[in-house]
Amino acid sequence: MKEIYEKMGLFYLGKNAEDDSLELYKSKHLTTHGIIIGMTGSGKTGLGVDIIEEAAIDNIPVIVIDPKGDMGNLTLAFPEMKPEDFKPWIDESVAQAKGMSVDELAEKTAKMWKEGIESFHQDLDRVKRYAEVDKTIYTPGSTAGVSVNILGSFEAPGEEVRDDVDMFASLINSSVSSLLALIGIDADPVSSKEHLLLSNLFYYFWSKGQSLTLEELIGYIANPPFEKIGVMQLKTFYPQKERLELAMKFNNVLSSVGFSTWINGVPLDISKMLYDENGKARIAIFSIAHLSDNERMFFVTILLNRFISWMRRQRGSSSLKAMLYMDEIFGYFPPSKNPPSKEPMLLLLKQARAFGVGIVLSTQNPVDIDYKGLSNIGTWFVGKLQTKQDIEKVVDALADGEDKKEVAKKISELKGRHFYLKNVHTDDVHEFYTRWVLSYLKGPMTKDDIRMVMKDKKEKLSSNEPETPKASVNTDTDVGMKPVVSKKIKEYFNDTNINSDDPFYPYIYANAKVRFYNQRKGIDLEDEYDYKLELYEGMSTIDWEEAIEERPENLSLKYKSGAKFAKLPEIVANASSLKEFERKLKDYLYHNKKLELYRCKKLKMESEIGESESDFRARVDGVLKEKKEAEIEKIEKKYKTKFERLQDKLQRLEVKLEKEKSDVTAKTTDSILDVGLGILGALFGRKSSAVTKTASALRKGGRILKEKKDVEAVEAQIEEVKEDIKALHEELEAEIEKIEEKYDPSNYEIEPFAIKPRRSDVSVEDIALLWEK
């Protein structure tokens, strides 16, 4: 059976507490989300790990938010179960308390884990498959794990979000609230000047699709790009002196030594954290136990907002495509308060289902969760609870016609690792106990533990980082007054350091547009490019491949008097115009710019504009998974009918067998009695009676032989039905194997293709001599 359920979109969570049958849960049911509730020691972490392991094995990526430090254990999977694998994670003090050496306890632990896994019909091959899934522990605000660049950019949401007015407003509101919480300001979105100013700044830039760095945001707080907020003049609503004080608070955060880790590290790119370059699922664990309460709230809110932006770019799906798991929701989703994290969390619970995204939350305190959130959660896993308030919160959902007092009593008496399962997609509420996890649960992971387990990952990431290009420096020391150029050559000045005595150095700046058009594919896209080409002494040819893509921020037509200028190469000094530069740029763009796309001919699928290869592969895998699940569900229904017929037949035969066996027993007893009475009659002179009884016994003996043959015949029929059931299982397995092979991603080639621009679709909008220092 293991081979079948592994391929049927089922999560193996444990065993039914009543009959020890396998507890199998349809993964697509998690698109209506789940919640794990239970007091400390109830086994919540183990169940959460079970669910995440099952998702990973089924190539479903997971984002894990880990406020307590327990979920880093997901990285501790040892396919060979060697004692030396466990040894680094054995606490020496625990070994001493048990009267054992570390080596002895490691050996005992390895044996126990292997036996525990196998006791639930799992094998080491399953551990291996899980261990091969890429897992990363990210530590925002710390270098213990993989650092994350949170403050490097407040990334503008995509058009899908910007076009949804309510969602866009929600995203801005929660982002601003979390940012203000970071500096200790609990601001009301309606009445707070700080909140309204920042909200207007985010709206101004994000509505144009422009992202913001924290440095830029600090600058715009002091000098906003607008003069009014609502109908009031900015200087009246929020005087500059007060704005500078707010800017200073953020600047203090940015300049603190501890905050350097918030602006370094990998970008918070949800897509890359969920899928590798081949579209394979990843587990991204965000460990935040080391952060302060304000920092945790800030990070969780930013992460949820980024997750929403990623989610809204996905296509709808009825299958489970991705999962977000939070190990302790307490404080982030309360019923009466409105912390920054609450709005995006509620948004996810309401909308994620449409995109095939499942949210799973875990908590010790169901009374501390917003009721609107609970009403959007379809699966409840309820473990042991003791407080009256907590039990009353869940008893209505679990009672299902039973006496509430009795249900409450059962909840308070549940064993560890035992849970009641309430699933809106099924009719019953029942108790089950969780399977043995594939990961080694050592307990909360410290920073040193995370450093150890992420050491190789961090080295690999650092070795793959591209070298930061060095700033181009013109070493020409021949400086003086500004060279005179042709009146047909436009000039810009970009003074990036007003107080510096450095000279202005020459570049050619160009702004160009390239249109990519394909009527058949419905593509009509215009990309804009900004280039800076350094000019240097002795330069004789124009090569736009040497240019860098960069748009100067503050272009001006004027420069400060007394400024010094570097020497201008003859290729520009003697030119009457920049026509040759423009012609060469057009050629360069025509030959080098193309819209790169991907397609899977077999599925008649093509990537969307801006969709990376890994994202397209993930989408193809999602479509294949949906098709596979639909076919498996169809065949499952077909075989279910056949299995039910055979099971009914088997039950009838077993009833018949019991009857036949009881008949044989009764007739055998009667025959023995008749023979006995016949012998007694002969002994005591009743010959006629003796002859009659003996004859009767002989007749009954003949019938007994017939009954025994009937029993044997029924037993043979039962064996035949059992063989039919076994053959049907093998047939079903073979059918599923065919479906697996049919929809194996390796059978669906993904190839790149490109749309090139026409010459007429390449235009240079602006070209000028740029002086920059």
N, C-alpha and C positions, 0 to 999 in steps of 0.2 A: 504493500500500500504506500510505503514511503515514496517510491518512485512515481506514483500517480499524483499524490497530493503536492509534491514539489513542483509539479508542472501545471497545476490547476488554479493558480492565483489564490492559494490558501495559505494562511499563516498557521503554523503549528505552535500553539500557545501552551499546551500541557495536556492534562487528562481530566475527563469528567469525574467529579467526586463520587458519583453514584455507581457507575459501572466500569470506570477506568478506560472507557473508550477515548480515542484521541480527540482533543479539543481543537477543532479546525475552524478557522475564522476567515471568511472571504475578505481578501484585501480591499476590494472595491467598496466594502461597507465603511471603511475608514474615511471615505470622502465626505461622510456626514459627521466625521470627527469623533474623538474619543476622550474620555477622562478617566484617570486612575485615582481612586480615592482610598485612603487608608492611613491609619495611625503609624507612627514610627515602629518598625519591626514587622509590619504587615506583609512586606515583600514587594512594595511598589517599584523600587529600583529594578529588581529582578524581572518583573513583568515588563517594565519599560525597555529593558535591555533585550528581552525576548522579542518584542515587537520590532525594535530597530534591527536586530539580527535578521529576522524574517524578511523585512523590507530589503535589506542589503543583498541577501541571497537571491531575491527576486529582481535584482537590478533596479530597485526603487531608491533614489537618493534621499538623504535625510539631513536636515539642519537640526542640530541639537543645542538648545540653550541650557547651560549647566550652572545654576547659581550655587550649588553645594559642593561640586568637585567630584561627584560620584561617577558621572558618565564617561570620564576619561578611561574607565575600565574597558570600554568598548574596543580599545586598541590592544588589549591583552588577550589575544587569541593564539593558542599554541597548537598547531596541527599535529605535532609529534608527541606532545604531552611529556616532554623530557623534564626531569627534575631541575636541570640547569636553566630551563626556560622560566621556571617559577621562582628560582632562588633569589634573583634580584628584588623580588616583590615580597619576600618573607621578612617579617619584622623580627629582629633578633630577640627583643624582649618577650614577644609572644612565644617564640621557640623555647626560651629559658623557662618561662612559666609552665610550659608543658613538659619540662624536663628533657628537652631534645636539643640537638644541634640544629643549626640552620639547614644543613644538608639533609638531615633526617626528616625535618619538617617539610622541606621542599619535595623530597621523594614521596612522603605520605600524601601531600597535597596533590601532586601530579597524579598519583594513583586514584585518589578520591575523585578528582575532576573527571578523569577518563571513565571511571566506573559510573559516575553520576550521569554523564552524557549518554553512555551506552544503556543505562537503565531506562532511558526514555526513547529507546529505539532509534537513536542517532549514532552516527559513526564518525571517525576522524576525518573521513572525506568531506563530510558536511562542515566540520571545523575549518578544513583547508579552504573550502569554497568561500566561507565567510572571511577568513584571514586574508584572502587575496583582494578583498574590497579595499580601496584606498581610503584611509582614515587620517584626518588631521585635527589636532587640538590647536585651536586659535586662542591666543590670550591677549585681548585688547588691553592696552595700558601696561603690558609686561612683555619681557623678552623670554620668559620661561618656555612658552610654546612658540608657535608661528605668530609673529606680530601682525596686527591689522592696521592699515591706514584709515582711521575713522575721520579725522579732522582735515585730511588732505583735500577733500572735496565734498561739498553737499551737492550730490549729483542731481541734476534736474530730472524729474520723472519723464517717462515717455509720453507720446501723444495720447495713448490709450487712457492714461491717468488724467492728463491735462484736459481732455475733452469731457471727462466726468466731473462736473462742477463740485458735487458733494465730496467725492473722493479726493479731489485736488485740494479742496479746503481742509479736509480732515488731515491730509498729509502735511500741509503747511502748519496747521495748528499743533499737531503732535511733535513735529520737528522743532518748532520754536519753543514749545513748552519744555521739551527735553533739554534744549540748549540753555534755556534760562535756569532749569533745575541744576545744571552743571555748575553755575555760579551762585547757587543758593537762593534763587528768586522763584518763589511759588506764585506765578502770575495768573491772573484771570484773563482769558482771551478777549473779553469784551471791554473791561475797564482798565487794564494795565497798559500804560504808555509803552513800556518795554516790549510787551507782546505785540502790540499793534504796529510799532515801528518795524520790528523784525519780520512780522507777517507781511507787511507791505513790501519790504525788501525782497523776501523770498518770492512773493507773487510777481514782482516786477521782473526779476531775472528768470525765474522758472517758467513763467508763461511764455517767454521767448525761447525756451529750451536751453538757457545758459546755466551751467553749474556755477557754484560759488565755493571758493576756498575760505577758510576761516580768516586768513589774512585779508582777503578782499572784503569779507563781511565787516571786519573791524573798521576798515577804511570807509565803507559805505555807511556805517553807523554814524561816524563823524560827519561825513558829507554825502547824504543820500542823493540819488539821481532824480529826485522829484522834490517839488516845493510844497506840496500839500498832502495831508493825510485826511481823507474824507473831504470836507469843505473848508477845513481850517488850515491856515498857513502853518508850515512845519515849525517855524521859529516861535510861533505862539503855542502850538500844541506840545512841542518838546524842544525847549531851548538848547542851543548848541552846547552850552556848558554842561548840561545834564547828559546830553548824548555822549560827550567826551568821557564823562565818568563811567557810563555803561561800556564804552569802547575800551576804557582802561581796565575794567574788570575782566573782559575777555582777553585782553592783551596779557594780563597777569597770568591767566590760565595757560595761554599759549607759550609764554616765555619761561614758565616753571620747568625745572630740570626733569621732573617726573613725567611731564607731558610730551617729552620728545618721542616716547614710544607710541603716542596716539597719532603721530603724523608720519611714522615710518612703518614699513612692512608692506604686505601685499594689499592691493586694493580690495575693498569690500564688494567683490564681483560675485553675486549670488550664482550666476550661471556656471562660472568656473569652479566655484566651491561645491556645486552639485554634480557636475559631470567632468570627466577628464577629456582629453583631446579626441578620444575615440567614442565619446558618448556613453562611457561606462559610469555607473552610479558611484558616488562618493558619500562618505559620512563626514560632515563638517561639525566638529564639536567646539562650541564657544564657551570656554571655561571662564567664569567671571567671579569666582568666589573671592579673589584677591582684591576686588574693587570696593570702593565705598558705596553706600546706598545711592547717592546722587549719581555716581559714575555708572553704576549698574543700570539705573533707570534710563540714563542718557543712552547708553549703548543698546539696551534691549529695544528702545523706541526706534533708534536709527536702523537697527537690523530688521525689525518688523516692517518699517517703511520701505526699505530696500527690497525686502522679500515681496511685498505687495506690488511694487513696480515691476519686479521680475515676473511675478505671477500674471499680471495683466497683459503681458506680452505673449503669454502662452495661448494655445488654442484650447477650446473646450474638450473635455474628455470624461467618459463615464468610468474609466479605469483609474486606479491610484497611480499617479505619475510621480509625485514627490510628497514628502512628509516634513512637517515642522513639529519638533517635540520639545516641550519645556518641562524640566524636571521638578520645578517647584513654582507654582503660579502665585503663591501667596504674596500680596502687596502689589502685584502688577495688574490685577483684574478684580478689584474690590467692588462690592455692591453699592456702597454709598459715596465713595470718593471718585475723583477723576484724574488719576495720575496720567502722565503723557502716554504711557504704554497701553492704556485701556482702549482708546479709540481705534488704533490699528489692529489690536487683537480682536475686538468685536467685529471689525470690518472683515478680517480673515474668516472668522467663524460664519459670517453671513454669506460671503462670496466665494470662498476657496473651492467649494464643492464643484462649481461650474467648470473649474479649470483642472479637475482631477487632483487637487491638493488636499491632503488630510492634515488636520491639526490634532495633536494629542497632548493633553495637559495632565499634570500630576500634582496632587495636593494632599496635605494632611487634614485640611480644614475646608470642607465643602461650604460652610456658612460664609466663608470669605471670598466666594466667587459670585460675580454678577449674575443675577437670575436670567437676564437676556442671553448671556453667554451659554448658560446651562441649557436653555431651551433650544439652542442651536446645535447641541451635541447629541448624536444618535446612539453612541455606545458608551455604557457606563461599566467600569470594572470597580466593584466596591469590595474592599477588604475590611479587615477588622476595624471597628470604630467603638469608642467608649463613651464620649460625652453625649448627653441627651440631645443637645442642639444639632450636633453633626449627624446623629442617627435620624432625627426627625427630618433633616434636609433630604435624605435619600430614601427613606422608607416608603414614601408614596410611589416612587418610581419602581421599587422592587416588589411591593406587595402583590400586585397583579391578581387581586381577588382573595389572597390569603389574609389571615388575621394579622393586622399590623403589629400587635404586641409580640406575636410569635416571630415575625420577621425581624423585628428590632432585637429580640433576644438572640436569634441566630447570628445577626451581624456582630453583636458584642462578643459572641463566643467563637467566631471564626478562627481557625488555626492560621499560623504564618504561611504565606504563599498560597492561601485559599482566597478566592474571590467569587462574588456573585457577578454573573454576566447578564446585563440587560442590553439587548440589541433591537433597535426599532425595526430592523429588517426581518426579524424572526419572532415567533409567537411566545416562546417560553423564557422564563428567567431561571437560571440554574447555577449551581456551584461547580467550580473547577479548581484545580491546583496547577501551578505553573510548571513547565518543563525545566530541566537543568539548562542553564545558559551555556553558550559556547565560549563566551568570554570569561576570563578569570576575574572574579569580583574581590579585589583586594581591599576595597574600602575607599574613602575619599583620597584623591590624588593631590599631593603637595606640589609646590612649584618645582622642587627637585625631581619628583617623580615625572612630572610633565617634561622637564628638561631631558631626562634620560630617554623617555619613550619617543621624543620628537627630535632627538639629536641628528639622526640620519636624514630626516625629512628637511630640517632647517639647512643642513649642509647641501642637500640636493637643490633646494630652492635658491640658495645663495649662489651656487655654481651656475644656475640657469639664468641669473639676472643679467641683463645686457649691461655692458659698461656704459656709465653715464658719459655722453659725449662732452668733450671739453669745449669750453666756449672758444669761439674763433677769435683770435687776437691778431690785429694788424700790428706788426712789429716795426713798421716804418716810422722812423723818428723824425722824418722831415715834415714838420708841422709849421703852420703859420696862419695867414688869413684865408678866408674861404675862397677856393678857386672859382673862377668865372666859368660858367657853362652856357651852352646855347639856350636861348629863350624858349625853345621848343621842348626843353627837358624840364619836366616838373620836379620840384625838390620838396622833400619832407625832412623834418628835424624831430628826433626823438631823444630828449634829454632825460635819461633815466637816473641821473645823479646830478642834480642842479648845483650842489655845493662843491662839486669836484672840478679840478683844473685840467682833467683829462681832455684830450682833443676829440672832436667828432671824427669817426671813421666812416668811409663810404661803403654803401651797399646799393644794390638795385632791389627795390621792393616792387612786388607785383601781386595784384589780386586778379584771379582768373576764375572762370566758371566753365564747367564741362557738363553737358547734358547727355544722359544715357536714355535712349528711347528705343522701345520695341513694342510695336502696336499689338502683335500677336500675344505677347505675354502680359500686356497691360502695364508696361513699365514706362514711366516718364519721370525721371529723377534728375535733378540738377545739383551737382556738388560744387562747393566753393573752396578755393585753395588760396592760401597766402604764402608767398615765398620771400626769403631774404637771400640774395646772392652776394657773397663778400667780394669786394673789389680790392685787388692788391697790385703792388708795383710790378710791372713787367707782364701783366696779364694781357694775353694776345688773342685768346679764344673765349667764346661764350659757352659754358657748359652748365646747364640748369640742373644736371645731376648732382652738382656740388652744392646746390642751394639747400637751405633748411626750411622746413615748413613752420612758419611762425608769423603771427600777426602782431606787430608792435602796438602797444596799448594806447599810447598818447601821441599820435602823429600831429605835428604842428607845421604851419607854413612859415613860422618865425623862429628865430633863435636869439639867445641873449647876446647883447653886444659885448665885444671883447673875447668871444669864444675862439678857440683855436681849432684848426682843421688839419687833418692829415692830407698828404699829397694824393691827388686824384690820378689814376692810371690813364694813359693816353687813349685807351679804347673808349673812354667816356669823355675825357677832356677835349678830344678833337672831334667828337661826334656831333652832328647837327641835330640828332634826335635819338630816341631809344627804339626806333623801328626794328633794327636788327635784333635787339634783345627780345622784343615782342614776338617777332617771327620765329625765333629759336624756341621761345617758351611754348608757342602754339604747337610747333613740331614735337617738342618734348612731351607735351600733354597728350597729343593725338596718339603717339606711339607707346606711351607708358601708362596712361590711365585707362582702366577698364573696370567695369562693374563685375566683381567676382561673385559667382553664384554656384550652387551645388544642386545636383538632381539625382533622383533615383528613378530610372526609367521603368523599372519593374512595377513600382507603385504609382507611377505617373505623378511624382511629387517633385517640386522644385523649392529651393530655399527662398525665403523672403529677403527683401533688401535689408542689409545690415545684420542678417542672421549668420553667425559664425558656423564653421564646419561642425564643431562639437555640438552646438545647439541644434543644427539640422539633423545630425546623427541621433541626438536624443529624441527629437520629434519623430523621426522615422521609427526608432525603437518603440516609441509610445504607440504609434499607429499599428505596428506589428503586434504589440502586446494586446491592444484592443481587439484586433482581428483574431488573434490566438485565443483570447479569453472567450470571445463570442462563439467560436467554433467548439471549444471545449465545453462551454455551458450547454450548447445544443446537443453535443454527443453525450454529455452527462445525463441530460433528461432522457435521451433515448435509452441509455443503458440502465438508468434508474428503474424504468418500467420493467425491463428484463430481470434485473436483480430482485425487484419486489415480487415478481411472479415466482421466481425460483425459491425465494425465502418463504413465501406462502406455501408452496408445495412441500418444502422441507419441513415446515412446522406441522402441516397436516400428516406427513409421513411419520414424524416423531410422535405425534399423538396416537397414530395408528399402531406404531411399534409398541408403545407403552400398553395399549389395549391388548395386542397380541401376546405380549409377554405375560400380562396378568392372566389371560385366558389359559396359557400354557401352565402357569403356576397352579391355577385353580383345578384344572383337569388332572394334573399330576397328583395333587393332593387327594382328589376323589378316587383316582385309580389305586393309590396306595392304601386308602381306607378300605376299598372293596376287596383288595387282595388280603388285607389283614383280617377282615371280617370272615372271608372265605376260609382262611386257615383256622380261625377260632371255631367256626362252625364244624369243620371236619374233625377237629380235636374233641369237640363235645357232642358228637353224634348227629348234628343236623346236616346230613349229607346233601339233601336237596338244596338247602340254603347255601351250603359251601360251593356247590356246582354253579349255582346262579351268580353268586358274588364273583367267583373266579372268572366266569364267562364275561360278566360285565366289565371286570377289570381289564380283560384282554381287549374288549371292544374299545374301551376308553384309551388304552395304550395305543391303539391304532390311530385314534383321533389326536392323541398327543403328538405322535410323530408328524401328522399333517399340520398341526398348529406350529410345531417347531419349524417345519418347512416354510410356513407362512411368515414366521418371524424372520427367517433367513432371507426370504424374498423381499420383505420390507427393508431389512438392513441393506440388502443389495441396492434397492431403489434409492435409499438415503445416500449411500456412497456414490451412486450415479449422479444424483442431484448435486452433491458436494463437488464432484468432479466437474459438473456443468458450471457451477459457480466459480470454481477455480479457473476453468477455461475462459469464462466470461471476463474475469479479472484480467487475464492475460491478453484477451482480445481488446479490452478497453485500454490497457497499457500500450498495446501495439498501435491503436488508433491515435492515442495521445502522442506517442513517439512520432507518428507521421505528421501530426499537426505541429509539433515542436520543430521538426525538420523543415516543414513548409515555411514556417515563419521565423526561422533562425536568421538573425541580422546578417550573418556572414554570407547568406545567399542573395543579399540585396546590395548590389554594388552602388556605391555613391561616388559620382564623378564630378569634377569641377568643370564649369564652363564660364565663359565671360561674354559680356556685351560691351563692344567697343564703341566709342563715340564716332560720329561722322565729323569730318573736318569743319563743316559748317556749325557744328554744335560745340566748338571750342572757341571761347572768346576771352580776351584779356580786358578786364573792366578798368583796371588802373595800373599804371606802371610809372615809377618815378625813381629819381636818385634819392636815396635815403642816407641822411647823415645821423649817425647814432653814437652816443657815448654812455 
